[in-house]
Structures are given as C-alpha cells and as structure tokens.
Amino acid sequence: MKNKNFLSIETSLSRIFLVLRLNEKVYSVNKYTENSIEEELNVLISKIIFKNKSDFSDLNFILVSLGPGSYTGSRVGLAAAKAISMSLEVPLLGYSNFNAIYLQARLNNLFLENEEVGIVIKANKKELYYQKYTKEIKKGKGVMSIVSLDSFRKENNFPNIIIGNVKLELPFNNYICCMPYKNSLVASFHDLYKDFLEGASSELEPYYINGHYAEK
C-alpha cells in the first residue's frame, strides 16, 4: 500500500491522545481529562483532522489502544475507532499500552536493548497491570498480571528497571515514569503494518484480566 496515513486513538491512560500521520508528517493532541470523554473525543478527532487540512477520506488505517488502563476508557476509544474504520472501510489495528510504553522508553534511551525491564500501568489505587519484557518477549506477547503495590515493596524478583505511567513514587531505585507519545505510536504502526501485510489478525478487545476492571 502506497499511502500509510493513519489516525491513532488512545483513551485508556486517563487522557485523550490522538496521533495523525498524514503524508509523512505526524501531528498529535494530548489532553488529560477526569470527565466523560465521549463528547470531547469526537470534537478532538474532528479538530486534528480538519486543523491539518486533511479529511477522513485521506486515512488508510485506524489505530486504537486496547489497554490495559481504564477499562471504560478503552471501550470508548475502541468503539470510536471501530465506527470510523467501518464508515471509511479501512483496516483497524489495535496495539498494547505495554508495547507503546516499551517503545517510547527505548526511543528515549532509558535502557539498553537487551536489558530485562518491567512495564507497569496503573489499574487502581492499590494495583498495577504488569508485564515483563526480555530479549525473547517483545511486542506485548508476554503474560499480563495484576500486581499489588504491597508486593512491589515485599518481593525482589522484579527486573531492576521498571517503567510505567504511574506518577507516584514506587519502591525502586530504577523506576522511570514514561508515557507513550507520537514517535512510539509511529513505531507501533510500523510493527502493526508488517503484521497486517503478513495477514496476521487478532481480536480487537480491551486487555483486561477476567473479573478485574481498572478504575481511573
């Protein structure tokens, strides 16, 4: 496919984060919100499209975050992405927040390529979503688990480097707060595009553990 214009929607990390790639240029909107996001999301989607002299018909792909993070936020973003994808008849590709944070941290040179790292994402006030990344485990294919903050304080079998979206202090010397931004979303798209060309497909459902719903 010659054109690779895309709109990416992420509403699962207590924010609305949109990335528009249009003719090799990349634009983004990042707005934190604690209120209902449905109406504001539609306004921001229209704004990022038309402000950059584009049109929905210019899009070749829609990307969407599948979480983990806010379960409600993930569902809202996925519903909007599905609606746009269906109306435009363009492919919808889903990505993991774990992988987006990992890629952003790697692009920021926060760790060496072969280092083992743990990625954490806020689930609620006392728990975190957790996934370990090693040389062998990449692209979000590891096993996700729920880890309590107490276990981080008591256990010592986690990687030396922990990276995540948690802004509170964690009991690690090498904890780094890192949010995904537009350069990591472009990197995510390249990975997803390769999978798309190879015919890979996956269920577009939010990442969560059965019975556990994340709170904002």
C-alpha positions in Angstrom: 0.0 0.0 0.0 1.5 3.3 -1.1 -0.2 5.6 1.4 0.1 4.9 5.1 -1.9 7.7 6.6 -3.4 6.8 9.9 -5.3 8.2 12.9 -4.5 6.6 16.3 -6.9 6.9 19.2 -5.9 6.2 22.9 -8.3 6.9 25.7 -7.2 4.3 28.3 -4.5 6.2 30.2 -6.7 8.9 31.8 -6.3 11.1 28.8 -7.3 11.6 25.2 -4.3 11.1 23.0 -4.6 11.3 19.2 -1.9 10.9 16.6 -2.4 11.7 12.9 0.1 10.7 10.3 -0.5 12.5 7.1 1.8 12.3 4.1 4.8 11.6 6.2 4.1 14.3 8.7 2.9 13.5 12.2 0.6 15.5 14.4 -0.7 14.8 17.9 -3.2 16.0 20.5 -2.8 15.1 24.2 -5.5 16.1 26.7 -5.8 14.8 30.2 -9.4 14.5 31.5 -11.2 13.2 34.5 -14.6 13.7 33.0 -16.7 11.7 30.5 -14.6 11.6 27.3 -17.1 10.5 24.6 -18.2 14.0 23.5 -14.8 15.6 23.9 -13.2 12.7 21.9 -15.4 13.4 18.9 -14.5 17.1 19.0 -10.8 16.5 19.2 -10.9 13.9 16.4 -12.6 16.4 14.1 -10.2 19.1 15.2 -7.0 17.2 14.5 -8.3 16.1 11.1 -9.5 19.4 9.8 -6.9 21.6 11.5 -4.2 19.9 9.5 -6.0 20.4 6.2 -7.0 16.8 5.9 -10.2 14.8 5.6 -11.3 11.5 6.9 -11.1 10.1 3.3 -7.3 10.6 3.5 -6.9 7.9 6.2 -5.7 4.5 5.2 -5.7 2.9 8.7 -7.2 3.5 12.1 -5.1 2.5 15.2 -6.5 2.1 18.7 -5.1 1.4 22.1 -6.6 -1.8 23.6 -5.2 -1.0 27.0 -4.6 -2.0 29.7 -5.6 1.0 31.7 -9.0 2.4 32.2 -11.4 -0.3 31.1 -14.2 2.3 30.3 -11.7 4.5 28.5 -10.5 1.5 26.4 -14.1 0.7 25.5 -14.9 4.2 24.5 -11.8 4.5 22.3 -12.4 1.2 20.7 -16.0 2.0 19.9 -15.0 5.3 18.2 -12.2 3.6 16.3 -14.5 0.8 15.1 -17.1 3.3 13.9 -14.6 5.3 11.9 -12.9 2.2 10.5 -16.3 0.8 9.3 -17.5 4.1 7.9 -14.3 4.6 5.9 -13.9 0.9 5.1 -10.2 1.0 6.2 -8.3 -1.6 8.4 -8.4 -1.2 12.2 -5.3 -2.1 14.0 -5.0 -2.5 17.8 -1.9 -2.1 20.0 -1.0 -2.7 23.6 -0.1 0.2 26.0 2.6 -2.1 27.4 4.3 -2.1 24.0 3.8 1.6 23.4 5.4 2.5 26.7 8.2 0.0 26.0 8.9 1.5 22.6 8.8 5.1 23.9 11.3 4.2 26.7 13.5 2.5 24.1 13.3 5.6 21.8 14.2 7.7 24.8 17.3 5.5 25.5 16.1 4.7 29.0 17.6 1.2 28.9 19.8 -0.9 26.7 18.1 -3.0 24.0 18.9 -6.4 25.6 18.0 -5.4 29.2 15.2 -7.0 31.0 12.6 -4.4 32.0 9.2 -4.5 33.7 6.3 -2.3 32.4 3.6 -1.2 34.9 0.3 0.6 34.2 -2.0 2.0 36.8 -5.0 -0.2 37.4 -6.4 1.4 40.6 -5.1 3.0 43.8 -3.6 -0.3 45.1 -2.9 -2.4 42.0 -0.9 -2.2 38.8 -1.0 -4.0 35.5 2.4 -5.6 35.0 4.2 -7.3 32.1 7.9 -8.3 31.8 9.9 -7.6 28.7 13.0 -9.5 27.9 15.0 -10.1 24.7 12.7 -13.0 23.9 9.5 -11.3 24.9 8.7 -8.4 22.7 5.6 -6.7 21.1 3.3 -7.3 24.1 3.4 -11.1 23.8 4.2 -11.7 27.4 1.8 -12.6 30.2 -0.1 -9.7 31.8 -0.8 -9.9 35.5 -2.2 -7.7 38.3 0.4 -6.8 40.9 -0.4 -5.0 44.2 1.8 -2.1 45.4 2.4 -4.1 48.5 4.0 -6.9 46.5 6.4 -4.5 44.9 7.5 -3.5 48.4 7.9 -7.0 49.7 9.2 -9.0 46.7 12.5 -8.7 45.0 12.1 -10.8 41.9 11.2 -8.0 39.5 13.5 -6.6 36.9 16.0 -3.9 38.0 14.4 -1.4 35.6 10.7 -0.7 36.0 9.0 1.7 33.5 5.4 2.9 33.5 2.7 5.6 33.6 2.5 5.7 37.4 3.3 9.2 38.7 3.5 8.1 42.3 6.8 7.1 43.8 7.5 3.3 43.6 9.9 1.4 45.7 12.6 1.0 43.1 15.9 2.8 42.5 15.4 2.5 38.8 11.7 3.3 38.3 11.0 5.7 35.4 7.7 7.3 34.6 7.2 7.3 30.8 4.1 7.9 28.7 3.8 6.9 25.0 3.9 9.8 22.5 3.7 10.2 18.8 7.1 8.7 17.9 6.3 5.5 19.7 2.9 5.3 18.0 4.6 5.6 14.6 6.9 2.8 15.7 3.9 0.8 16.8 2.2 1.4 13.4 5.3 0.1 11.6 5.1 -3.2 13.6 1.4 -3.5 13.1 1.7 -2.7 9.4 4.2 -5.6 9.0 1.8 -7.9 10.7 -1.0 -6.7 8.5 0.9 -7.4 5.3 1.7 -10.9 6.6 -2.0 -11.5 7.2 -1.8 -11.5 11.0 -5.0 -10.8 12.8 -6.1 -10.6 16.4 -9.3 -10.0 18.4 -9.9 -6.3 19.0 -11.0 -6.4 22.6 -9.6 -4.4 25.5 -6.8 -6.1 27.5 -8.0 -6.9 31.0 -8.0 -9.8 33.4 -11.3 -11.6 33.8 -13.2 -10.1 36.8 -10.9 -7.2 37.1 -11.9 -3.8 35.8 -9.5 -0.9 36.1 -10.6 2.4 37.7 -9.5 5.8 36.7 
